Amino acid sequence: MRNAALKFICRDVYLRVERSDTPFTRGYNAGQVIRVPVAHGEGNYVADEETIARLEGEGRVLFRYAAPDGTLDPAWNLNGATNAIAGVLNGKRNVLGMMPHPENHVEAVLGATDGRGLFAGLTDHFKQAA
C-alpha cells in the first residue's frame, strides 16, 4: 500500500531483528537493531487481522521498523506498516519479503555495512546445505 503519509521515503531506517534462527537472519542476533535504507512510496505493509495474527503466531515476522534503541515507536514506523512489519517469511520459510534495502548497506566504502548480516547468513546456510 501507499506509505501512510502518501509520500516517497528515501532515507535510512532502523529495523529490529525478531529472530536469528532463519537462513535470512542467522547473521544477526535476535533483538539486534540494524540500520538500512528504504526508498519507496508503496512500503506500507497491510493485511487483514487474521493474516497478521497468523504471521505473528507462526513467527514469520523477521524484521520490524523500530527506534534506534529497538523499541517499537509509531514515530519510527515511517510508512505506517501494520505492527511495524518490515520483513516476513512465506509459509515454507524459504522466501523473505521485505521493503527496506539491506543490499545497499553492505560495503563500508559506501557508508554502512548493516545489511551484510542478511547475506552472510544466507551464505552460511548454503555452505552447510552443500
Beta strands, then each sheet from edge to edge (+ up, - down):
strand 1: 9-17
strand 2: 33-40
strand 3: 61-66
strand 4: 85-89
strand 5: 96-98
sheet 1: 2+ 1- 3+ 4- 5+
end
